[in-house]
Amino acid sequence: MATALALTGQAAPAMAHPVPPPIAVPPPAGEPPESTPGLRAPSRCTPPEADPEPAADPIATRLRLPELHRLATGRGQLVAVIDTGVYPHPLLGDRVRGAGDYLTGGDGLDDCDGHGTAVAGLLAAAAEPGSRGRAATPIGIAPRARLLAIRQSSPSFEVPGPGGTTRPAGDTRTLAESVVLAVRKGADVVNISEAVCLSAAQAATAGADLQAALSFAARSDVVVVAAAGNVGSGSCVEPGAGQVSLPGWYDDQLLAVGAVGPDDAPASFTVPGPWVDVAAPGTGLRSLAVGGGTTSTGVEGTSFAAPWVSGLAALVRERYPELTARQVTDRILATARPPARGRDDRVGHGVIDPVAALTAVPAVLHPAPEPAAAVTVVAELPGTAPRPAAPSSGPPVDLVAAGLLLLAGAAAAVLLRRRPRRMR
């Protein structure tokens, strides 16, 4: 993994923030997906296994989930999860339905990778039943929300690439189609736990359909939330290298989410940028496992920060049904806990405060204005280098911690991954 980058008192020279070009193409049709030509399926799926003795998850206390759920639960809200598919886990019950699969033409309720299922769990899993005298443990932030599963990418599947090569399945075109499909299926919120870093020139071409799809969602009064990306994967390198992060670059149409650790400091891997809007916990998490049960607390990445914000958007939409999508996002930004030095390119307006987002008055809030010029900070913070993985007695059980995007028609795969520690 690349060297971790984090804020210190030393800043690099200010850089001009490239602005996305005007929308020049119509949005995709959002037709029901069909199977991908030439798709090569894995011989068998190997998602992470459930932990038979999961450790206590401190996130419920940190986000005040029991208190939060006395205010709203996401009831009546439909959240689309565009990812590697969602397994119909018992803790999701009958609240998850498939909308389509851009890999096999199925319903989106298969998940070879475990990534989409883990995202869905943080977003909407019901509380895990108590055992051995323990009370039930909340897992999802919006446990009554309904989910719409759309599988549009997977590192386990391959499709033909140029020159007789193969690449992982999923690209910006299918992501754009997925966004429009989610809107047409009635989603109130869309979660995209995928990201890729490109030059602004590349992004202006490769992301045109995606930009149009996100604009369509915004015009349709749908809240879209996307992961900011992880440094060292998905082609993301050090900030200041002339890169932008998709979909986050299209900041006017969505909320881009960075990740923080237990102390609310930016996670060492979170990709910074002027387009980052807000941050949420992205380390030491546990969620749902394919087949039942829960994972250990090795789940980390901006992919898993995003569903906290998507779920919060569902809670706000339930509690304040009169608010527009833009007013919902403004409310989340306005109630976030701001960084000590003001807006930060790694956490945006700050770390979400779910209880404040549901209780602050008046209903319509406005976030602090953006600074006139953004400064890119690239100094290394001592002690933020990745820790060595714990030794294991067998092969590691990996969880894809961010999604997959590919340049439309290009050769390079841009899988954004953070692998958790061995699940014990």
C-alpha positions as CSV (number, residue, x, y, z in Angstrom):
1,M,0.0,0.0,0.0
2,A,1.2,3.5,-0.7
3,T,2.5,5.7,2.0
4,A,-0.2,7.1,4.2
5,L,-0.9,10.9,3.8
6,A,-2.5,13.0,6.5
7,L,-2.8,16.6,7.7
8,T,0.0,18.4,9.5
9,G,0.8,22.0,9.9
10,Q,2.8,22.0,6.7
11,A,0.9,22.6,3.5
12,A,1.9,22.2,-0.1
13,P,1.4,25.1,-2.5
14,A,-2.2,25.8,-3.3
15,M,-3.4,24.0,-6.5
16,A,-6.2,25.0,-8.8
17,H,-9.2,22.7,-8.5
18,P,-10.2,21.4,-11.9
19,V,-14.0,21.8,-12.4
20,P,-16.0,19.1,-14.1
21,P,-17.0,20.1,-17.6
22,P,-20.6,21.0,-18.4
23,I,-22.9,18.1,-18.9
24,A,-22.8,17.3,-22.6
25,V,-24.6,14.0,-23.0
26,P,-28.1,12.8,-22.0
27,P,-28.4,10.3,-19.1
28,P,-28.4,6.6,-19.9
29,A,-31.8,4.9,-20.3
30,G,-31.5,2.9,-17.1
31,E,-32.9,-0.2,-18.8
32,P,-33.0,-3.5,-16.8
33,P,-29.6,-5.0,-17.1
34,E,-28.6,-8.0,-19.2
35,S,-25.7,-10.3,-18.9
36,T,-22.3,-9.0,-19.9
37,P,-20.9,-10.6,-23.2
38,G,-17.9,-12.8,-22.6
39,L,-18.3,-12.8,-18.8
40,R,-16.1,-15.3,-17.0
41,A,-17.5,-16.4,-13.7
42,P,-15.2,-17.7,-10.9
43,S,-15.2,-21.4,-10.3
44,R,-16.5,-20.7,-6.8
45,C,-17.3,-17.6,-4.7
46,T,-15.2,-17.0,-1.7
47,P,-16.6,-14.0,0.3
48,P,-15.4,-13.5,3.8
49,E,-16.8,-16.0,6.3
50,A,-18.8,-15.0,9.4
51,D,-16.9,-14.7,12.7
52,P,-18.3,-17.3,15.1
53,E,-17.4,-15.0,18.1
54,P,-17.5,-11.4,16.8
55,A,-15.9,-8.8,19.0
56,A,-18.0,-6.1,20.5
57,D,-18.6,-3.3,18.1
58,P,-18.1,0.2,19.6
59,I,-19.8,2.0,16.7
60,A,-23.2,1.7,18.2
61,T,-22.1,3.8,21.2
62,R,-20.0,6.1,19.0
63,L,-22.8,7.0,16.7
64,R,-25.4,6.8,19.5
65,L,-27.5,4.4,17.5
66,P,-30.0,3.4,20.3
67,E,-30.8,7.1,20.8
68,L,-30.9,7.7,17.1
69,H,-33.4,5.0,16.5
70,R,-35.8,6.5,18.9
71,L,-36.0,9.4,16.5
72,A,-36.0,7.6,13.1
73,T,-35.3,4.2,11.7
74,G,-35.5,4.8,7.9
75,R,-39.0,3.5,7.7
76,G,-40.6,4.2,4.3
77,Q,-37.3,5.0,2.6
78,L,-35.8,3.0,-0.3
79,V,-32.0,3.0,-0.5
80,A,-30.3,1.6,-3.6
81,V,-27.0,-0.2,-3.0
82,I,-24.9,-0.2,-6.2
83,D,-22.1,-2.6,-5.5
84,T,-21.1,-6.3,-5.8
85,G,-24.6,-7.5,-5.0
86,V,-26.4,-8.0,-1.7
87,Y,-27.0,-11.3,-0.1
88,P,-30.5,-11.5,1.5
89,H,-29.2,-11.8,5.0
90,P,-31.6,-12.6,7.9
91,L,-30.9,-9.3,9.5
92,L,-32.1,-7.6,6.3
93,G,-35.3,-9.7,6.3
94,D,-37.8,-8.9,3.6
95,R,-36.5,-5.3,3.3
96,V,-34.1,-6.1,0.4
97,R,-35.1,-6.8,-3.2
98,G,-33.1,-7.1,-6.3
99,A,-33.3,-4.6,-9.1
100,G,-30.8,-6.2,-11.5
101,D,-27.3,-7.6,-12.2
102,Y,-25.1,-6.0,-14.9
103,L,-22.8,-9.1,-14.7
104,T,-25.1,-12.1,-15.1
105,G,-28.4,-10.5,-15.9
106,G,-29.8,-11.8,-12.5
107,D,-31.6,-9.9,-9.8
108,G,-28.6,-8.5,-7.8
109,L,-29.1,-10.7,-4.8
110,D,-25.9,-12.7,-5.3
111,D,-22.6,-11.5,-3.8
112,C,-19.3,-13.3,-4.6
113,D,-17.2,-10.7,-2.8
114,G,-19.1,-9.9,0.4
115,H,-18.5,-6.2,-0.2
116,G,-22.0,-5.1,-1.1
117,T,-23.5,-7.2,1.7
118,A,-21.2,-5.5,4.2
119,V,-22.2,-2.1,2.8
120,A,-25.9,-3.0,3.1
121,G,-25.4,-4.2,6.7
122,L,-23.9,-1.0,7.9
123,L,-26.7,0.9,6.1
124,A,-29.8,-1.1,7.1
125,A,-29.2,-4.3,9.1
126,A,-31.5,-4.9,12.1
127,A,-30.0,-5.2,15.5
128,E,-28.1,-8.5,16.2
129,P,-30.1,-10.5,18.8
130,G,-28.5,-10.6,22.2
131,S,-27.0,-13.7,23.7
132,R,-25.5,-14.9,27.0
133,G,-27.2,-12.1,28.8
134,R,-26.2,-9.4,26.3
135,A,-28.6,-6.9,24.9
136,A,-29.3,-6.7,21.2
137,T,-26.5,-4.9,19.4
138,P,-27.4,-2.3,16.7
139,I,-25.6,-2.8,13.4
140,G,-27.2,-0.7,10.7
141,I,-27.9,3.0,11.0
142,A,-31.3,2.8,9.3
143,P,-32.7,-0.6,10.4
144,R,-36.1,-0.1,8.9
145,A,-35.1,1.2,5.5
146,R,-35.8,-0.9,2.4
147,L,-32.9,-1.8,0.1
148,L,-32.6,-2.1,-3.7
149,A,-29.7,-4.3,-4.7
150,I,-27.9,-3.6,-8.0
151,R,-24.8,-5.6,-8.9
152,Q,-22.7,-3.7,-11.4
153,S,-19.1,-4.7,-10.5
154,S,-17.1,-7.6,-9.0
155,P,-13.4,-8.4,-8.9
156,S,-14.3,-12.1,-8.9
157,F,-15.7,-11.9,-12.5
158,E,-13.8,-11.1,-15.6
159,V,-14.7,-9.7,-19.0
160,P,-12.7,-9.5,-22.2
161,G,-10.2,-6.6,-22.4
162,P,-8.3,-5.2,-25.3
163,G,-5.7,-7.3,-27.0
164,G,-7.0,-10.6,-25.7
165,T,-6.6,-9.6,-22.1
166,T,-9.2,-9.8,-19.4
167,R,-10.3,-7.2,-16.8
168,P,-12.6,-7.3,-13.7
169,A,-16.2,-6.7,-14.5
170,G,-17.8,-3.3,-14.1
171,D,-17.1,0.1,-15.6
172,T,-18.3,3.7,-15.6
173,R,-21.0,2.9,-18.2
174,T,-22.6,0.3,-16.1
175,L,-22.3,2.5,-13.0
176,A,-24.1,5.3,-14.9
177,E,-26.8,2.8,-16.0
178,S,-27.2,1.6,-12.4
179,V,-27.7,5.1,-11.1
180,V,-30.5,5.8,-13.6
181,L,-32.0,2.4,-12.9
182,A,-32.1,3.1,-9.2
183,V,-33.9,6.4,-9.8
184,R,-36.4,4.8,-12.1
185,K,-37.1,2.1,-9.5
186,G,-38.0,4.8,-6.9
187,A,-34.9,5.1,-4.7
188,D,-34.9,7.9,-2.3
189,V,-31.1,7.5,-1.6
190,V,-28.4,5.9,-3.7
191,N,-25.2,4.5,-2.2
192,I,-22.1,4.1,-4.4
193,S,-19.2,2.5,-2.5
194,E,-16.9,2.7,-5.5
195,A,-14.3,5.2,-6.7
196,V,-11.5,5.6,-9.1
197,C,-8.8,8.3,-9.5
198,L,-8.1,9.7,-13.0
199,S,-6.6,12.8,-14.5
200,A,-9.1,15.6,-15.0
201,A,-8.8,15.2,-18.8
202,Q,-9.5,11.4,-18.6
203,A,-12.3,11.9,-16.2
204,A,-14.0,14.5,-18.4
205,T,-14.3,11.8,-21.2
206,A,-14.7,8.6,-19.2
207,G,-17.1,10.0,-16.7
208,A,-19.5,11.9,-19.1
209,D,-22.3,9.3,-18.9
210,L,-21.8,9.0,-15.1
211,Q,-22.0,12.8,-14.7
212,A,-25.2,12.9,-16.7
213,A,-26.7,10.0,-14.7
214,L,-25.9,11.8,-11.4
215,S,-27.4,15.0,-12.7
216,F,-30.5,13.1,-13.6
217,A,-30.7,11.8,-10.0
218,A,-30.3,15.3,-8.6
219,R,-33.1,16.6,-10.8
220,S,-35.2,13.7,-9.6
221,D,-34.8,14.7,-6.0
222,V,-32.6,11.7,-5.1
223,V,-29.8,11.9,-2.6
224,V,-26.6,10.2,-3.9
225,V,-23.7,9.3,-1.6
226,A,-20.3,8.1,-2.8
227,A,-17.1,6.9,-1.3
228,A,-14.1,9.3,-1.7
229,G,-11.7,6.5,-2.4
230,N,-8.6,5.0,-0.8
231,V,-5.0,6.1,-1.4
232,G,-2.9,3.3,-2.9
233,S,-5.8,1.6,-4.8
234,G,-8.2,2.4,-7.6
235,S,-5.3,4.2,-9.3
236,C,-5.4,6.8,-6.5
237,V,-1.9,8.1,-5.6
238,E,-0.7,11.1,-3.6
239,P,-2.8,14.2,-3.7
240,G,-1.4,16.9,-5.9
241,A,-0.7,14.4,-8.7
242,G,-3.2,16.0,-11.0
243,Q,-5.9,13.4,-10.2
244,V,-9.6,13.7,-9.4
245,S,-11.8,11.1,-7.8
246,L,-14.9,9.7,-9.5
247,P,-17.8,9.9,-8.7
248,G,-16.8,12.4,-6.0
249,W,-15.6,15.0,-8.5
250,Y,-19.2,15.6,-9.4
251,D,-19.7,17.3,-6.1
252,D,-22.8,19.3,-7.1
253,Q,-24.8,16.1,-7.6
254,L,-23.7,14.0,-4.6
255,L,-22.2,13.8,-1.2
256,A,-18.6,12.5,-1.3
257,V,-17.5,10.7,1.9
258,G,-14.1,10.4,3.5
259,A,-13.2,8.0,6.4
260,V,-12.1,8.7,9.9
261,G,-10.7,6.4,12.6
262,P,-11.9,5.9,16.2
263,D,-10.7,9.3,17.3
264,D,-12.4,11.1,14.4
265,A,-9.0,11.9,12.8
266,P,-8.8,11.3,9.1
267,A,-8.0,7.7,8.2
268,S,-4.6,7.4,6.7
269,F,-6.0,5.9,3.5
270,T,-8.8,8.4,2.7
271,V,-8.4,10.2,-0.6
272,P,-8.5,14.0,0.0
273,G,-9.9,16.6,-2.4
274,P,-11.9,19.8,-2.5
275,W,-14.9,17.6,-3.5
276,V,-15.0,15.7,-0.2
277,D,-18.1,16.8,1.6
278,V,-18.2,15.0,4.9
279,A,-16.7,12.0,6.8
280,A,-17.8,9.0,8.7
281,P,-16.3,6.0,10.6
282,G,-14.3,3.8,8.2
283,T,-12.1,1.6,10.4
284,G,-12.6,-1.2,12.9
285,L,-16.1,-1.9,11.7
286,R,-18.1,-5.2,11.5
287,S,-21.1,-6.0,9.3
288,L,-23.0,-8.7,7.7
289,A,-21.4,-11.8,6.1
290,V,-22.7,-13.7,3.1
291,G,-24.5,-16.8,4.2
292,G,-25.4,-15.3,7.6
293,G,-23.7,-14.0,10.7
294,T,-21.4,-11.1,11.0
295,T,-17.8,-10.3,10.1
296,S,-15.1,-9.3,12.6
297,T,-14.1,-5.7,13.1
298,G,-11.6,-5.8,10.2
299,V,-14.0,-4.0,7.8
300,E,-12.4,-0.7,6.7
301,G,-12.3,1.7,3.8
302,T,-14.1,4.7,2.5
303,S,-16.5,2.2,1.0
304,F,-17.8,1.5,4.5
305,A,-17.9,5.2,5.6
306,A,-20.3,5.9,2.8
307,P,-23.3,3.8,4.0
308,W,-23.3,5.6,7.3
309,V,-24.1,8.8,5.4
310,S,-26.5,7.1,3.1
311,G,-28.4,5.7,6.0
312,L,-28.4,9.0,7.8
313,A,-29.9,10.6,4.6
314,A,-32.7,8.0,4.8
315,L,-33.3,8.9,8.5
316,V,-33.4,12.6,7.7
317,R,-35.8,12.0,4.8
318,E,-38.1,10.0,7.1
319,R,-38.0,12.6,9.9
320,Y,-38.2,15.7,7.6
321,P,-40.3,14.5,4.6
322,E,-40.8,18.0,3.4
323,L,-37.1,18.6,2.7
324,T,-35.7,18.3,-0.9
325,A,-32.6,16.1,-1.6
326,R,-30.4,19.2,-1.6
327,Q,-31.8,20.3,1.8
328,V,-31.2,16.8,3.2
329,T,-27.5,17.0,2.2
330,D,-27.2,20.6,3.5
331,R,-28.6,19.4,6.8
332,I,-26.1,16.6,7.1
333,L,-23.2,19.0,6.3
334,A,-24.5,21.8,8.6
335,T,-24.7,19.5,11.6
336,A,-21.3,17.7,11.0
337,R,-18.7,18.3,13.7
338,P,-16.2,20.6,11.9
339,P,-12.5,20.2,11.9
340,A,-10.6,22.4,14.3
341,R,-9.0,24.4,11.6
342,G,-12.0,24.7,9.4
343,R,-12.9,22.7,6.3
344,D,-10.5,19.9,5.5
345,D,-9.9,18.2,2.2
346,R,-10.0,14.8,3.8
347,V,-13.1,15.2,5.9
348,G,-14.9,18.1,4.2
349,H,-17.3,19.9,6.6
350,G,-16.4,17.4,9.3
351,V,-17.6,14.1,10.8
352,I,-21.3,13.3,10.7
353,D,-23.3,13.8,13.9
354,P,-26.5,11.7,13.3
355,V,-28.4,12.8,16.4
356,A,-27.7,16.5,15.6
357,A,-28.8,15.9,12.0
358,L,-32.2,14.7,13.3
359,T,-32.7,17.3,16.1
360,A,-31.2,20.6,15.1
361,V,-33.5,23.5,14.3
362,P,-34.8,24.9,12.1
363,A,-35.6,22.2,9.6
364,V,-33.8,23.9,6.7
365,L,-30.1,24.4,7.6
366,H,-27.2,25.7,5.5
367,P,-23.6,24.5,5.8
368,A,-20.7,26.9,6.2
369,P,-19.6,28.4,2.9
370,E,-16.7,26.7,1.0
371,P,-13.3,28.5,1.2
372,A,-12.4,30.6,-1.8
373,A,-9.4,28.5,-2.6
374,A,-8.6,25.0,-1.4
375,V,-5.1,24.0,-0.2
376,T,-3.9,20.5,-0.8
377,V,-2.1,19.1,2.2
378,V,0.3,16.3,1.5
379,A,2.6,16.1,4.6
380,E,3.0,12.7,6.3
381,L,1.8,12.4,9.9
382,P,4.1,10.4,12.0
383,G,2.6,7.1,13.2
384,T,0.0,6.8,10.4
385,A,1.9,4.2,8.3
386,P,-0.2,1.0,7.9
387,R,0.4,-1.5,10.7
388,P,1.6,-5.0,9.7
389,A,-1.1,-7.5,9.4
390,A,-1.6,-9.9,12.3
391,P,-0.2,-13.4,11.6
392,S,-2.8,-16.0,10.7
393,S,-2.9,-19.7,10.7
394,G,-4.4,-19.9,7.2
395,P,-4.9,-18.0,4.0
396,P,-6.3,-14.5,4.6
397,V,-10.0,-13.9,4.3
398,D,-10.3,-10.7,2.2
399,L,-13.1,-8.3,2.0
400,V,-13.1,-5.9,-1.0
401,A,-13.3,-2.5,0.8
402,A,-14.1,-0.4,-2.1
403,G,-15.7,-0.9,-5.5
404,L,-14.6,-1.2,-9.1
405,L,-14.7,1.4,-11.8
406,L,-13.0,1.1,-15.2
407,L,-12.4,3.7,-17.9
408,A,-15.1,3.1,-20.4
409,G,-13.5,1.2,-23.2
410,A,-10.0,1.5,-21.6
411,A,-7.6,-1.3,-20.8
412,A,-6.7,-0.6,-17.2
413,A,-8.7,-2.1,-14.3
414,V,-9.1,0.4,-11.5
415,L,-10.3,-1.7,-8.6
416,L,-10.2,0.2,-5.3
417,R,-9.5,-2.2,-2.5
418,R,-8.6,-2.2,1.1
419,R,-8.1,-5.6,2.6
420,P,-9.1,-6.1,6.2
421,R,-7.2,-8.0,8.6
422,R,-7.6,-11.7,9.0
423,M,-11.1,-12.3,10.5
424,R,-10.6,-14.0,13.7
